[in-house]
Amino acid sequence: MRTLIKGGRVVDAKSKINDCLDILIENGKIAEIGKDLDFVSGDIIYAEGKYVIPGLVDAHCHLRDPGFEYKEDIETGTRSAAKGGFTSIACMPNTNPVIDNQAIVKYIINKAKQDGVVNVYPIGAISKGLKGEELSEIGELKFAGAVAISDDGRPLKNSSLMKKALQYSSMFDITVISHCEDLDLADEGCMNEGYMSTVLGLKGIPSAAEEIMVARDLILAEYTKVPIHIAHVSTELSVDLIRHAKSRGVKVTCETCPHYFTLTEDACNGFNTLAKVNPPLRTKKDVEAIIEGLKDGTIDIIATDHAPHHEDEKNVEFALAANGMVGFETALPLSITYLVKPGHLTLEQLIEKMCVNPSKILGLNKGSIEIGNSADLTIIDPDEEYVVDVNKFSSKSKNSPFNGFKLQGTVYYTIVNGNVVVREKVLL
């Protein structure tokens, strides 16, 4: 139960470490951090030339278990997460049955302990059955182990119910995560409304469908004085609205995903269903605004929104294809390639977005390298280039538009609670 990580550059945004150090792990915890640590017996990991960072924390993913295990299950989903450097993940409630009661929360926690290789935290549903009609038993969800509540994928249309959800959440100190979409305005569109949707002859979703609901939720958060977290922000005006709300003292945090700072609606050209996602990929101007929001701190988190789908659900007409893409195994290299390498973010700032902030918002004691903490660590080479090959993904599903992309940033080791799960780029 002893492991020594030797000679890596340890970088941690929370404890402000950026130095070549050794880390001693004993019984799943970080026991010592320093130079030239003595070591008698156990496992030695030589990390010279590599970076040792906190294990990544994903605040938004879909494990499809229970109910849709043909797309993904807890075992394959957590293995995919580990391959991408994630040690803790929070899974959304749009399963079958929905995560709207104590039994399903406990099922996920227990199954993750049995079959999972990373820490799994369930997110409960705001409304029963995700129907938007009646609140779930929020206290029951929290006490069973849910770390947040959300109706992700099924936006909460009823403003009165959202107000009540915020008020109840404050009583139980649980985060509300909002999927912002006006379904009437989206009107069953299938990509961003604009030039490319016109060229392809596809029904578009106006950016206003997201922005109107962002504005509503910001107003409700200010009115109730309760924190809210906005999921997968994708438009310029959404970023501006959140920036303005923060300047007014509204308790709001938000996230974006790698596809919103790397791809535009042009990726849908040729009716490419792998680029079909909700909210849809937007314009170059929106991508620039997302990057600016990440730079100035308006956007707190980079989440994956890992959304596995079977090939049969993507290999159909664009309008009929399922929304979403897998994201665990590309999130870190996309962030390094498109944010760190061009100088938009430092590695420390990226660690803040992918480790520190998601831990803080979900109330987890994760995302930092400190003595006494669980040894959740990722060892990476941020300079190593590789070409994405979806056939090598550990996820059951391969629905990624990034196949063939040349990226920088390779995960060499993923260590979860002191257990080495990925060693020398190989999943154990």
GIWO-V618635 format. One record per residue. N is the residue number from 1. RES is the residue in three letters. PHI is phi in whole degrees, -180 to 180 (NA if undefined). PSI is psi in radians with two decimals (999 if undefined). D_FIRST is the distance of its C-alpha to the first C-alpha in Angstrom with 1 decimal. Layout:
N	RES	PHI	PSI	D_FIRST
N	RES	PHI	PSI	D_FIRST
//
This chain:
1	MET	NA	0.36	0.0
2	ARG	-119	2.30	3.8
3	THR	-136	2.39	6.7
4	LEU	-115	2.15	10.3
5	ILE	-98	2.06	13.2
6	LYS	-112	2.21	16.2
7	GLY	78	0.17	19.8
8	GLY	-82	2.78	20.2
9	ARG	-82	1.92	22.9
10	VAL	-86	2.11	21.2
11	VAL	-125	2.12	23.8
12	ASP	-143	2.14	23.7
13	ALA	-71	-0.61	26.9
14	LYS	-73	-0.84	26.1
15	SER	-91	0.12	24.8
16	LYS	57	0.72	27.2
17	ILE	-99	2.35	24.9
18	ASN	-153	1.48	26.2
19	ASP	-160	2.76	25.2
20	CYS	-79	1.97	23.3
21	LEU	-142	2.87	20.1
22	ASP	-100	2.63	16.5
23	ILE	-128	2.17	13.7
24	LEU	-101	2.21	10.5
25	ILE	-110	2.24	7.7
26	GLU	-133	2.24	5.7
27	ASN	51	0.74	5.1
28	GLY	82	-0.04	7.2
29	LYS	-116	2.75	9.7
30	ILE	-78	2.00	11.5
31	ALA	-95	-0.59	11.5
32	GLU	-156	2.52	14.1
33	ILE	-132	2.19	16.6
34	GLY	178	-3.05	19.1
35	LYS	-95	2.46	20.7
36	ASP	50	0.91	19.7
37	LEU	-70	2.47	16.5
38	ASP	-72	2.52	15.7
39	PHE	-149	2.16	12.7
40	VAL	-96	-0.92	12.5
41	SER	-147	2.77	9.8
42	GLY	126	-2.81	7.2
43	ASP	-94	2.24	8.4
44	ILE	-111	2.24	11.5
45	ILE	-110	2.04	13.6
46	TYR	-88	1.99	17.1
47	ALA	-113	0.33	18.8
48	GLU	-57	2.38	22.1
49	GLY	81	-0.04	25.0
50	LYS	-114	2.92	22.9
51	TYR	-109	2.31	22.5
52	VAL	-104	2.02	19.4
53	ILE	-124	2.87	20.5
54	PRO	-61	2.61	19.4
55	GLY	-57	2.37	18.8
56	LEU	-67	2.60	22.3
57	VAL	-123	2.11	23.7
58	ASP	-105	2.07	26.6
59	ALA	-88	0.06	29.1
60	HIS	-159	1.79	31.3
61	CYS	-149	2.97	30.7
62	HIS	-126	2.09	31.9
63	LEU	-100	-0.13	29.8
64	ARG	63	0.22	33.0
65	ASP	-124	2.09	31.3
66	PRO	-89	2.82	33.1
67	GLY	106	-0.56	36.4
68	PHE	-129	0.76	36.2
69	GLU	-66	-0.21	33.5
70	TYR	-71	-0.34	35.7
71	LYS	-90	-0.74	35.0
72	GLU	-168	2.73	31.2
73	ASP	-139	3.12	28.8
74	ILE	-63	-0.65	25.5
75	GLU	-65	-0.93	23.6
76	THR	-70	-0.64	25.6
77	GLY	-64	-0.76	25.9
78	THR	-72	-0.55	22.3
79	ARG	-68	-0.69	21.7
80	SER	-63	-0.73	24.6
81	ALA	-61	-0.80	23.3
82	ALA	-61	-0.71	19.9
83	LYS	-60	-0.56	22.1
84	GLY	-88	0.05	24.0
85	GLY	94	0.08	21.2
86	PHE	-86	2.39	21.3
87	THR	-115	-0.24	18.4
88	SER	-142	2.32	20.7
89	ILE	-138	2.54	24.1
90	ALA	-113	2.15	27.0
91	CYS	-105	2.43	29.3
92	MET	-74	2.78	33.0
93	PRO	-90	0.07	35.0
94	ASN	-81	1.07	37.6
95	THR	-105	-3.05	36.3
96	ASN	-137	1.82	38.3
97	PRO	-72	2.81	38.4
98	VAL	-66	2.59	38.0
99	ILE	-79	1.29	35.2
100	ASP	-123	0.24	37.8
101	ASN	-151	2.91	36.6
102	GLN	-59	-0.68	33.8
103	ALA	-63	-0.72	33.4
104	ILE	-73	-0.65	32.6
105	VAL	-58	-0.82	30.2
106	LYS	-68	-0.62	28.2
107	TYR	-58	-0.82	28.6
108	ILE	-66	-0.78	27.0
109	ILE	-61	-0.81	24.1
110	ASN	-68	-0.72	23.4
111	LYS	-67	-0.63	23.9
112	ALA	-66	-0.65	21.6
113	LYS	-65	-0.62	18.8
114	GLN	-81	-0.82	19.8
115	ASP	-110	-0.32	20.7
116	GLY	-83	2.76	19.6
117	VAL	-117	-0.05	16.9
118	VAL	-128	2.99	17.6
119	ASN	-73	2.27	18.7
120	VAL	-119	2.27	22.3
121	TYR	-123	2.02	24.9
122	PRO	-72	2.53	28.3
123	ILE	-107	2.18	31.6
124	GLY	-83	2.87	34.4
125	ALA	-81	2.48	38.0
126	ILE	-68	-0.79	40.6
127	SER	-115	2.65	43.3
128	LYS	-62	2.21	43.4
129	GLY	67	0.21	43.2
130	LEU	57	0.51	43.2
131	LYS	-90	-0.19	47.0
132	GLY	71	0.39	47.6
133	GLU	-111	-0.65	49.8
134	GLU	-143	2.38	47.8
135	LEU	-65	2.49	44.7
136	SER	-68	2.94	41.6
137	GLU	-78	1.55	40.3
138	ILE	-63	-0.73	38.4
139	GLY	-62	-0.73	37.1
140	GLU	-62	-0.74	36.0
141	LEU	-62	-0.78	34.0
142	LYS	-63	-0.83	32.4
143	PHE	-69	-0.43	31.4
144	ALA	-78	-0.31	30.0
145	GLY	125	0.09	27.6
146	ALA	-70	2.46	29.8
147	VAL	-102	-0.16	29.2
148	ALA	-164	2.99	32.7
149	ILE	-129	2.51	35.9
150	SER	-162	2.60	37.9
151	ASP	-106	0.62	40.5
152	ASP	-44	2.34	39.4
153	GLY	89	-0.38	41.7
154	ARG	-130	1.46	44.3
155	PRO	-58	2.55	45.5
156	LEU	-80	1.76	46.7
157	LYS	-71	-0.62	50.5
158	ASN	-77	1.91	51.6
159	SER	-65	-0.59	51.5
160	SER	-65	-0.71	52.1
161	LEU	-67	-0.67	49.0
162	MET	-64	-0.70	46.9
163	LYS	-60	-0.79	48.3
164	LYS	-65	-0.68	47.3
165	ALA	-60	-0.73	43.8
166	LEU	-64	-0.78	43.3
167	GLN	-64	-0.77	44.8
168	TYR	-66	-0.69	42.6
169	SER	-61	-0.59	39.4
170	SER	-69	-0.52	40.1
171	MET	-67	-0.55	40.3
172	PHE	-108	0.08	36.8
173	ASP	52	0.96	35.3
174	ILE	-128	2.45	34.3
175	THR	-76	2.37	35.0
176	VAL	-98	2.16	37.9
177	ILE	-110	2.13	37.6
178	SER	-108	2.23	41.0
179	HIS	-89	1.88	42.0
180	CYS	-91	1.85	45.3
181	GLU	-158	2.18	47.9
182	ASP	-87	1.81	51.5
183	LEU	-65	-0.56	51.9
184	ASP	-66	-0.70	55.7
185	LEU	-74	-0.65	55.8
186	ALA	-64	-0.63	53.2
187	ASP	49	0.79	55.7
188	GLU	60	0.50	53.6
189	GLY	-70	2.92	53.5
190	CYS	-129	-0.04	50.9
191	MET	-158	3.09	50.4
192	ASN	-60	2.35	51.3
193	GLU	-77	2.09	55.1
194	GLY	173	-2.72	56.6
195	TYR	-58	-0.84	58.0
196	MET	-68	-0.66	55.5
197	SER	-65	-0.60	56.0
198	THR	-68	-0.78	59.7
199	VAL	-59	-0.76	59.5
200	LEU	-83	-0.19	57.5
201	GLY	70	0.53	59.7
202	LEU	-105	2.58	56.7
203	LYS	-70	2.24	56.8
204	GLY	-96	2.76	55.1
205	ILE	-108	2.01	53.0
206	PRO	-67	2.56	54.3
207	SER	-59	-0.48	51.9
208	ALA	-61	-0.44	53.6
209	ALA	-61	-0.62	52.0
210	GLU	-79	-0.81	48.7
211	GLU	-66	-0.64	50.3
212	ILE	-61	-0.73	52.5
213	MET	-75	-0.56	49.5
214	VAL	-60	-0.82	47.5
215	ALA	-61	-0.77	50.5
216	ARG	-59	-0.80	50.8
217	ASP	-70	-0.57	47.2
218	LEU	-66	-0.70	47.4
219	ILE	-64	-0.75	50.6
220	LEU	-66	-0.68	49.1
221	ALA	-65	-0.69	46.1
222	GLU	-69	-0.72	48.5
223	TYR	-65	-0.76	50.8
224	THR	-86	-0.24	48.1
225	LYS	60	0.59	46.1
226	VAL	-117	2.44	42.9
227	PRO	-65	2.57	40.3
228	ILE	-137	2.59	40.3
229	HIS	-117	2.16	38.1
230	ILE	-94	2.15	40.1
231	ALA	-79	2.76	38.4
232	HIS	23	1.18	39.0
233	VAL	-67	2.35	41.8
234	SER	-133	-0.12	43.9
235	THR	-122	2.78	47.3
236	GLU	-62	-0.79	48.8
237	LEU	-68	-0.61	50.6
238	SER	-59	-0.78	47.4
239	VAL	-61	-0.78	45.7
240	ASP	-63	-0.74	48.9
241	LEU	-62	-0.76	49.2
242	ILE	-69	-0.70	45.6
243	ARG	-59	-0.80	46.1
244	HIS	-65	-0.75	49.3
245	ALA	-61	-0.74	47.8
246	LYS	-61	-0.68	45.0
247	SER	-66	-0.42	47.8
248	ARG	-86	-0.08	49.5
249	GLY	90	0.20	46.4
250	VAL	-68	2.41	45.5
251	LYS	-83	1.38	42.0
252	VAL	-127	2.42	41.1
253	THR	-126	2.85	38.1
254	CYS	-154	2.93	38.1
255	GLU	-133	2.79	36.3
256	THR	-133	3.11	37.4
257	CYS	-126	2.74	35.9
258	PRO	-54	-0.62	35.8
259	HIS	-66	-0.36	38.8
260	TYR	-84	-0.21	40.9
261	PHE	-113	0.14	40.6
262	THR	-123	-0.49	40.7
263	LEU	-122	2.68	43.4
264	THR	-117	3.13	46.8
265	GLU	-58	-0.35	49.1
266	ASP	-60	-0.41	50.2
267	ALA	-65	-0.31	47.1
268	CYS	-81	-0.17	49.0
269	ASN	-55	2.51	51.8
270	GLY	77	0.28	52.7
271	PHE	57	0.80	51.5
272	ASN	-78	1.74	47.9
273	THR	-69	-0.31	46.2
274	LEU	-66	-0.35	42.7
275	ALA	-97	0.15	43.8
276	LYS	-87	2.08	44.9
277	VAL	-149	2.80	42.8
278	ASN	-130	2.11	43.6
279	PRO	-62	2.72	44.4
280	PRO	-73	2.81	46.1
281	LEU	-63	2.46	45.6
282	ARG	-109	-2.59	48.2
283	THR	-99	2.99	50.2
284	LYS	-59	-0.68	49.6
285	LYS	-62	-0.70	50.7
286	ASP	-66	-0.73	48.1
287	VAL	-59	-0.79	45.3
288	GLU	-62	-0.66	46.4
289	ALA	-69	-0.64	46.4
290	ILE	-63	-0.78	42.9
291	ILE	-62	-0.74	41.7
292	GLU	-64	-0.68	43.8
293	GLY	-65	-0.62	42.3
294	LEU	-69	-0.70	38.7
295	LYS	-67	-0.75	40.0
296	ASP	-91	0.05	41.7
297	GLY	89	0.02	39.0
298	THR	-62	-0.75	41.1
299	ILE	-94	2.09	38.5
300	ASP	-85	-0.56	35.2
301	ILE	-133	2.52	32.9
302	ILE	-106	2.02	32.5
303	ALA	-111	2.87	31.6
304	THR	-89	-0.60	31.6
305	ASP	51	0.68	33.8
306	HIS	-51	2.00	32.1
307	ALA	-132	1.45	34.9
308	PRO	-72	2.45	34.6
309	HIS	-138	2.57	37.9
310	HIS	-67	2.63	39.1
311	GLU	-54	-0.64	41.3
312	ASP	-65	-0.40	44.3
313	GLU	-86	-0.20	44.0
314	LYS	-107	-0.49	44.3
315	ASN	-87	1.01	46.7
316	VAL	-142	3.14	49.7
317	GLU	-56	2.56	52.3
318	PHE	-54	-0.82	50.9
319	ALA	-63	-0.46	52.2
320	LEU	-93	-0.23	50.6
321	ALA	-68	2.60	47.2
322	ALA	-70	2.59	44.1
323	ASN	-83	2.44	42.9
324	GLY	125	2.81	39.5
325	MET	-146	2.66	37.2
326	VAL	-72	2.61	33.5
327	GLY	-142	-0.23	31.7
328	PHE	-57	-0.77	27.9
329	GLU	-89	-0.05	27.8
330	THR	-119	-0.20	30.7
331	ALA	-59	-0.86	30.3
332	LEU	-67	-0.88	28.4
333	PRO	-62	-0.61	30.5
334	LEU	-64	-0.71	33.7
335	SER	-67	-0.71	32.9
336	ILE	-66	-0.80	32.2
337	THR	-68	-0.72	35.3
338	TYR	-99	-0.24	37.7
339	LEU	-119	-0.85	36.7
340	VAL	-78	-0.85	34.7
341	LYS	-62	-0.71	36.6
342	PRO	-77	-0.08	40.0
343	GLY	90	0.22	39.2
344	HIS	-72	-0.68	39.4
345	LEU	-132	2.61	36.0
346	THR	-82	2.91	33.7
347	LEU	-61	-0.66	30.0
348	GLU	-61	-0.74	29.3
349	GLN	-67	-0.63	31.9
350	LEU	-65	-0.71	30.4
351	ILE	-62	-0.65	27.0
352	GLU	-60	-0.76	29.0
353	LYS	-75	-0.50	30.6
354	MET	-111	-0.06	27.5
355	CYS	-133	-1.07	24.8
356	VAL	-69	-0.97	26.3
357	ASN	-65	-0.78	29.5
358	PRO	-61	-0.62	28.3
359	SER	-63	-0.77	25.7
360	LYS	-65	-0.79	28.4
361	ILE	-68	-0.60	31.0
362	LEU	-92	-0.04	28.9
363	GLY	73	0.60	27.6
364	LEU	-101	2.57	23.9
365	ASN	-92	1.13	21.4
366	LYS	-135	-3.13	20.3
367	GLY	83	0.22	21.6
368	SER	-147	2.79	20.7
369	ILE	-108	1.70	18.3
370	GLU	-139	2.55	18.2
371	ILE	-60	2.31	16.1
372	GLY	97	-0.33	14.9
373	ASN	-77	2.78	15.2
374	SER	-57	2.45	13.0
375	ALA	-82	1.36	11.5
376	ASP	-105	1.80	14.3
377	LEU	-137	2.63	15.4
378	THR	-129	2.32	17.9
379	ILE	-111	2.15	18.8
380	ILE	-130	2.77	22.5
381	ASP	-114	1.79	25.5
382	PRO	-72	-0.18	28.4
383	ASP	-100	-0.30	31.0
384	GLU	-70	2.25	30.3
385	GLU	-90	2.56	33.0
386	TYR	-154	2.82	32.9
387	VAL	-104	2.24	35.3
388	VAL	-65	2.24	34.3
389	ASP	-128	1.84	34.5
390	VAL	-62	-0.42	34.3
391	ASN	-69	-0.26	34.1
392	LYS	-95	-0.02	30.6
393	PHE	-64	2.54	29.4
394	SER	-86	-0.21	26.8
395	SER	-67	2.63	28.9
396	LYS	-63	-0.57	31.4
397	SER	-102	2.63	34.1
398	LYS	-120	0.32	35.3
399	ASN	-77	1.45	37.8
400	SER	-132	2.34	37.4
401	PRO	-81	-0.01	40.3
402	PHE	-95	0.10	38.1
403	ASN	-57	2.26	38.2
404	GLY	89	-0.14	39.3
405	PHE	-68	2.43	38.6
406	LYS	-94	2.05	37.4
407	LEU	-125	2.85	34.7
408	GLN	-114	2.52	32.4
409	GLY	113	1.80	28.8
410	THR	-118	2.34	26.1
411	VAL	-86	2.08	22.6
412	TYR	-94	-0.72	20.3
413	TYR	-137	2.44	16.8
414	THR	-125	2.17	16.0
415	ILE	-120	2.13	12.6
416	VAL	-119	2.05	12.7
417	ASN	51	0.69	10.6
418	GLY	85	-0.17	7.7
419	ASN	-92	2.25	8.5
420	VAL	-78	2.03	10.8
421	VAL	-101	-0.65	14.1
422	VAL	-120	2.22	16.6
423	ARG	-127	2.16	16.2
424	GLU	51	0.81	19.3
425	LYS	74	0.03	21.4
426	VAL	-109	2.24	20.6
427	LEU	-72	2.23	19.4
428	LEU	-87	999	16.9
//
